[in-house]
Amino acid sequence: MPDFIRCHRWPILTFLICLLLGFLARQSIGSIYGTMEAIALLDALSRAGLYLASAVMTASATTMALMLTLIGMIKRMDESFDRQAYRNIDLIARLTTASLLLSLLLLMAFVFPVGEFEEMPPRWFDRLYELLFAGTTLMIALAAATVVLIYTTLVRVISTVTPSDDI
């Protein structure tokens, strides 16, 4: 585990910073005082969340396809890559899969006509808002960590195939 943290400190740090920013954003919104306020917050979150989840879903699917291309490129090259490059690609695939699945779940949740549910318990809307906000924050954190991990993996691959020591 310490080796994992050492090798992936920047993606982990990015993930934690995004989670912290999401937590601080939720704290700045404050308490939800009533059902109508919760429904209004859910409506605002779902409007933005639909676009965000759709964008993350598209980016995750594209990243997965590009990782397949990268694996093919690495396999055809004469250069020998260390196991860490392959571990990074595996982790990118895992993170993009998690991002893709979470974005699909959030898309499904955001399209429900939440304001039309009249027979729900009063605190249900508050809990739904908290869950969707946390899911959105987690989706953003996963996507951000994936971007940083892709960057560090590309630097590793480029430094292996570049003839000079500039990188």
Beta strands, then each sheet from edge to edge (+ up, - down):
end
